Amino acid sequence: MFLNSINNFRAIAILFIVAGHCFYISNIQFGAIWGPIIYNLINGGTVFFVFISGFLFHHLFYRKYEFNSFLKSKFKRLFLPYTILSIAPIILCFKFKPNFWIDGSSTFTPGILQDYAIPALKYFLSGEHMVAYWYIPFALLLFLFSPLHIAFIKLNLKIQIGVLSLLFVISSLIHRPSEFLMVFHSLLYFTPVYLFGILCSIHKESIYLKLKGKDLILLASALGFAALEVYFGNKGNYVKEFFVFNGVDLMLIQKTLLCLFFMVWLHRYEHFSNKYVNIVATTSFTIFFLHGYFLWILNYTKSYFGIYFSYPWIAYLSISLFLLLISVWTSLIVKKLLPKYSRYIIGY
């Protein structure tokens, strides 16, 4: 059954992700306390994508799940566009960041293998060649573990809650990875969010009933954690090496509360459907793939001409809206011109 509320959540999720990447280019200086709180609320939107992916895994795929066909569909939807859209950025990285992957301990002599082939492979496996592209290698690895997600679904509720609680504790302590090529670190960090999405799909009717009218409490709790992050001196996502202890990841708690808030609040408007929201939702993955391209162009243009924004918050809102619209328009144009192939090129 199509859930309009989750579809609308997809649109909101991509708004958060795009907006989270526009602070730096806008010259925003966080002076007053409300600035860092907004920054912490906007950043970390990837958690929404992971939650929705887990929710839809159970809602759409569980009953007809077959490992090979599931992976094949994800390969077409993610791997092919990722590969095609990674070619140009990786080539540009060789020009603008030629020493990014230089490793003094390498046993390879300088040449095509050392200077191009190995760095290209590292870019491809890490996603470091484009903003947010790290998500695709992680997501593909996550989907490889889908048999374990099926096993989780079949557990009784008490064991599910126990497993989920343990994994959330681990994630809150290991934080996001600070090193490149740490896709397994990301897998461990985000897995409880994915499983939480699955659990929320399984028990959605009970959650809707028990949390009805309590959505504002969830929102206030998330705001409280965002303020607490600022109080403890953290701005943005928590990142560190795996075995370094550096406190509890409050961003993970905040974003998990927001997942529940949006799930419950949007359910109020289950029958609300807007043409423009639907377009953003259906093109959300393509926006994810494309917005980094346009952000790179804006960054290069800004740097080349020495542009400085005197009204950074206005610039921030304008740039965020521009990236969203230009990505949507590009998606629709490519779909119109190449209806049979656009899914494999841009994921739409």
C-alpha positions as CSV (number, residue, x, y, z in Angstrom):
1,M,0.0,0.0,0.0
2,F,1.3,3.4,-1.0
3,L,1.9,5.6,2.1
4,N,1.7,9.3,1.1
5,S,3.2,10.4,4.5
6,I,6.4,8.4,3.8
7,N,6.5,9.8,0.3
8,N,6.3,13.3,1.7
9,F,9.0,12.4,4.2
10,R,11.3,11.6,1.3
11,A,10.8,15.1,0.0
12,I,11.6,16.6,3.4
13,A,14.7,14.3,3.8
14,I,16.2,15.5,0.5
15,L,15.5,19.1,1.5
16,F,17.5,18.6,4.7
17,I,20.4,16.9,2.8
18,V,20.7,19.6,0.2
19,A,20.3,22.4,2.8
20,G,23.0,20.7,5.0
21,H,25.5,21.1,2.3
22,C,24.9,24.9,1.7
23,F,26.2,26.4,4.9
24,Y,29.8,26.7,4.0
25,I,29.3,28.4,0.6
26,S,26.9,30.9,2.1
27,N,29.6,32.5,4.4
28,I,27.4,31.9,7.5
29,Q,29.1,32.8,10.8
30,F,27.5,31.2,13.8
31,G,27.5,33.9,16.5
32,A,24.2,33.7,18.4
33,I,23.2,30.4,19.9
34,W,20.2,29.9,17.6
35,G,22.6,29.6,14.6
36,P,24.4,26.5,15.8
37,I,21.1,25.0,16.9
38,I,19.7,25.4,13.4
39,Y,22.9,24.0,12.0
40,N,22.7,20.9,14.1
41,L,19.0,20.5,13.2
42,I,19.6,20.7,9.5
43,N,22.8,18.6,9.4
44,G,22.7,14.8,9.6
45,G,19.8,14.4,7.2
46,T,21.2,11.2,5.9
47,V,19.7,9.5,8.9
48,F,16.3,10.3,7.4
49,F,17.2,8.6,4.2
50,V,18.4,5.5,6.0
51,F,15.3,5.4,8.2
52,I,13.0,5.7,5.2
53,S,15.0,3.0,3.4
54,G,14.5,0.6,6.3
55,F,10.8,1.4,6.6
56,L,10.3,0.8,2.9
57,F,12.4,-2.4,2.9
58,H,9.8,-4.0,5.2
59,H,6.8,-2.2,3.7
60,L,7.5,-2.9,0.0
61,F,10.1,-5.7,-0.3
62,Y,9.7,-8.0,2.7
63,R,6.7,-10.1,1.5
64,K,8.1,-10.6,-2.0
65,Y,11.8,-10.6,-1.0
66,E,14.2,-12.6,-3.1
67,F,17.9,-11.8,-2.6
68,N,19.1,-11.8,-6.2
69,S,16.2,-9.8,-7.6
70,F,16.4,-7.3,-4.7
71,L,20.1,-6.7,-5.3
72,K,19.6,-6.5,-9.0
73,S,17.0,-3.7,-8.6
74,K,19.4,-1.8,-6.3
75,F,22.2,-2.3,-8.7
76,K,20.2,-0.7,-11.5
77,R,18.9,2.1,-9.2
78,L,22.2,3.0,-7.4
79,F,25.3,1.4,-8.8
80,L,24.9,2.3,-12.5
81,P,24.0,6.0,-12.0
82,Y,26.8,6.2,-9.3
83,T,29.3,4.8,-11.7
84,I,28.3,7.0,-14.6
85,L,28.0,10.2,-12.5
86,S,31.4,9.5,-10.8
87,I,33.5,9.6,-14.0
88,A,33.7,13.4,-14.5
89,P,34.2,14.2,-10.7
90,I,37.0,11.7,-10.4
91,I,38.7,13.1,-13.5
92,L,38.4,16.6,-12.0
93,C,39.8,15.4,-8.7
94,F,42.9,14.4,-10.5
95,K,43.3,18.0,-11.7
96,F,42.3,19.9,-8.5
97,K,43.4,17.4,-5.8
98,P,46.3,15.4,-7.4
99,N,47.9,14.4,-4.1
100,F,44.7,13.5,-2.3
101,W,45.5,9.7,-2.1
102,I,49.3,9.9,-2.1
103,D,50.6,7.3,0.3
104,G,54.3,7.4,1.1
105,S,54.2,3.8,2.2
106,S,53.0,2.5,-1.2
107,T,55.1,-0.2,-2.8
108,F,54.0,0.9,-6.3
109,T,56.3,3.0,-8.4
110,P,54.9,6.2,-10.0
111,G,52.9,5.6,-13.1
112,I,49.4,5.0,-14.4
113,L,48.7,2.4,-11.6
114,Q,50.0,4.5,-8.7
115,D,49.0,7.9,-9.9
116,Y,45.6,7.2,-11.6
117,A,44.2,3.6,-11.3
118,I,44.6,3.1,-7.6
119,P,43.4,6.7,-6.6
120,A,40.4,6.3,-9.0
121,L,39.5,3.0,-7.3
122,K,39.8,4.6,-3.9
123,Y,37.6,7.6,-4.9
124,F,35.0,5.1,-6.3
125,L,35.0,2.9,-3.2
126,S,34.9,5.8,-0.8
127,G,32.7,8.4,-2.6
128,E,35.2,11.1,-1.7
129,H,35.1,12.6,-5.2
130,M,31.7,14.3,-4.7
131,V,29.7,15.6,-1.8
132,A,27.5,13.0,-0.2
133,Y,28.6,10.2,-2.7
134,W,30.0,8.2,0.2
135,Y,26.4,7.2,0.9
136,I,26.2,5.0,-2.2
137,P,29.0,2.5,-1.4
138,F,27.6,2.3,2.1
139,A,24.0,1.8,0.9
140,L,25.1,-1.0,-1.5
141,L,27.0,-2.7,1.3
142,L,23.9,-2.3,3.5
143,F,21.7,-4.0,0.9
144,L,24.2,-6.9,0.7
145,F,23.3,-7.6,4.4
146,S,19.5,-7.8,3.6
147,P,19.3,-11.5,4.6
148,L,20.2,-10.4,8.1
149,H,17.5,-7.7,8.0
150,I,15.0,-10.4,7.0
151,A,16.1,-12.4,10.0
152,F,15.7,-9.4,12.2
153,I,12.1,-9.0,11.0
154,K,11.3,-12.6,12.0
155,L,12.5,-12.1,15.6
156,N,10.0,-11.5,18.4
157,L,9.6,-7.9,19.6
158,K,11.6,-8.2,22.8
159,I,14.6,-9.6,21.0
160,Q,14.3,-6.9,18.3
161,I,14.3,-4.2,20.9
162,G,17.3,-5.7,22.7
163,V,19.3,-6.0,19.4
164,L,18.3,-2.4,18.4
165,S,19.2,-1.0,21.8
166,L,22.6,-2.6,21.8
167,L,23.3,-1.4,18.3
168,F,22.2,2.2,19.1
169,V,24.5,2.2,22.1
170,I,27.4,1.1,19.9
171,S,26.6,3.7,17.2
172,S,26.3,6.5,19.7
173,L,29.9,5.6,20.9
174,I,31.6,5.0,17.6
175,H,30.2,8.1,15.8
176,R,30.5,8.6,12.1
177,P,33.9,7.7,10.5
178,S,36.5,10.5,10.1
179,E,38.7,8.4,7.8
180,F,38.3,7.6,4.1
181,L,37.3,4.1,2.9
182,M,35.6,3.4,6.2
183,V,32.4,2.0,4.7
184,F,32.2,-0.8,7.3
185,H,32.3,1.9,10.0
186,S,29.4,3.7,8.3
187,L,27.6,0.3,8.0
188,L,27.8,-0.3,11.8
189,Y,26.9,3.3,12.6
190,F,23.7,3.5,10.5
191,T,22.4,-0.1,10.8
192,P,20.4,0.6,13.9
193,V,18.7,3.5,12.1
194,Y,17.8,1.2,9.2
195,L,16.5,-1.5,11.6
196,F,14.5,1.2,13.5
197,G,12.9,2.1,10.2
198,I,12.0,-1.6,9.7
199,L,10.6,-1.8,13.2
200,C,8.5,1.3,12.7
201,S,7.0,-0.2,9.5
202,I,6.2,-3.4,11.3
203,H,4.4,-1.6,14.2
204,K,3.3,1.5,12.3
205,E,-0.4,1.3,13.3
206,S,0.5,0.9,17.0
207,I,3.0,3.8,16.8
208,Y,0.5,6.1,15.1
209,L,-2.1,5.3,17.8
210,K,0.2,5.6,20.8
211,L,2.0,8.7,19.6
212,K,-1.1,10.5,18.2
213,G,-1.1,14.1,19.5
214,K,2.5,13.7,20.9
215,D,4.3,14.8,17.7
216,L,5.1,18.2,19.2
217,I,6.7,16.5,22.2
218,L,8.9,14.6,19.9
219,L,9.9,17.8,18.1
220,A,10.6,19.6,21.3
221,S,12.8,16.7,22.5
222,A,14.7,16.9,19.2
223,L,15.2,20.6,19.7
224,G,16.4,20.0,23.2
225,F,19.0,17.6,22.0
226,A,20.1,20.0,19.3
227,A,20.6,22.7,22.0
228,L,22.4,20.2,24.2
229,E,24.8,19.5,21.4
230,V,25.6,23.2,21.2
231,Y,25.9,23.4,25.1
232,F,28.6,20.7,25.0
233,G,30.4,22.5,22.2
234,N,29.5,20.2,19.2
235,K,28.5,21.7,15.8
236,G,27.4,19.3,13.1
237,N,27.9,15.6,12.8
238,Y,29.9,13.7,15.3
239,V,32.9,12.1,13.5
240,K,36.0,10.3,14.8
241,E,38.2,7.2,14.4
242,F,36.5,4.0,15.4
243,F,38.3,3.2,18.6
244,V,38.7,6.7,19.9
245,F,36.2,7.6,22.7
246,N,34.8,11.1,22.4
247,G,31.5,11.1,24.2
248,V,28.0,10.2,23.1
249,D,26.6,11.0,19.7
250,L,23.7,13.3,20.5
251,M,23.1,14.0,16.8
252,L,22.1,10.4,16.4
253,I,19.5,10.7,19.2
254,Q,18.2,14.0,17.9
255,K,17.7,12.7,14.3
256,T,16.1,9.5,15.5
257,L,13.5,11.6,17.4
258,L,13.0,13.7,14.3
259,C,12.4,10.5,12.3
260,L,9.6,9.6,14.7
261,F,8.3,13.1,14.7
262,F,8.0,13.3,10.9
263,M,6.5,9.8,10.7
264,V,3.8,10.6,13.2
265,W,3.2,14.3,12.2
266,L,3.0,13.5,8.4
267,H,0.6,10.7,9.1
268,R,-1.9,13.4,10.1
269,Y,-1.9,14.5,6.4
270,E,-1.9,11.0,4.9
271,H,-4.3,12.1,2.3
272,F,-2.5,15.3,1.5
273,S,-1.0,15.2,-1.9
274,N,0.8,18.1,-3.7
275,K,2.1,17.9,-7.2
276,Y,5.3,19.7,-6.4
277,V,6.0,17.8,-3.2
278,N,5.5,14.6,-5.2
279,I,8.0,15.7,-7.9
280,V,10.6,16.4,-5.2
281,A,9.9,13.0,-3.5
282,T,10.0,11.0,-6.7
283,T,13.2,12.7,-7.9
284,S,14.8,12.7,-4.4
285,F,17.6,10.2,-5.3
286,T,18.4,12.0,-8.5
287,I,18.5,15.3,-6.5
288,F,20.9,13.5,-4.2
289,F,23.1,12.5,-7.2
290,L,23.0,15.8,-9.0
291,H,23.1,18.6,-6.4
292,G,26.8,18.1,-5.7
293,Y,27.5,18.9,-9.3
294,F,25.8,22.2,-9.1
295,L,27.2,23.0,-5.7
296,W,30.7,22.4,-7.1
297,I,30.0,24.8,-9.9
298,L,28.7,27.4,-7.5
299,N,31.8,27.0,-5.2
300,Y,34.2,27.2,-8.2
301,T,32.4,30.3,-9.5
302,K,32.3,32.0,-6.1
303,S,36.0,31.3,-5.6
304,Y,37.0,32.4,-9.1
305,F,35.2,35.7,-8.9
306,G,35.9,36.3,-5.2
307,I,32.2,36.6,-4.3
308,Y,31.3,37.2,-0.7
309,F,27.7,37.2,0.6
310,S,26.9,40.2,2.8
311,Y,23.6,38.6,3.8
312,P,24.6,35.0,4.4
313,W,21.2,33.6,5.6
314,I,19.5,35.0,2.6
315,A,22.2,33.5,0.4
316,Y,21.9,30.2,2.2
317,L,18.1,30.0,1.6
318,S,18.6,31.1,-2.0
319,I,21.4,28.6,-2.8
320,S,19.5,25.7,-1.1
321,L,16.4,26.5,-3.2
322,F,18.4,26.9,-6.4
323,L,20.2,23.6,-5.9
324,L,16.9,21.8,-5.3
325,L,15.2,23.4,-8.3
326,I,18.0,23.0,-10.8
327,S,18.4,19.3,-9.7
328,V,14.7,18.7,-10.2
329,W,14.6,20.4,-13.6
330,T,17.7,18.5,-14.8
331,S,16.0,15.3,-13.7
332,L,12.8,16.0,-15.6
333,I,14.7,17.1,-18.7
334,V,16.9,14.0,-18.8
335,K,13.8,11.9,-18.2
336,K,12.1,13.6,-21.1
337,L,15.0,13.2,-23.5
338,L,16.0,9.7,-22.5
339,P,12.9,8.0,-21.0
340,K,14.3,4.5,-21.4
341,Y,17.8,5.2,-20.0
342,S,17.5,8.0,-17.5
343,R,17.0,5.5,-14.6
344,Y,20.5,4.0,-15.4
345,I,22.1,7.4,-15.9
346,I,20.7,9.6,-13.1
347,G,18.6,7.2,-11.1
348,Y,15.2,8.6,-12.3
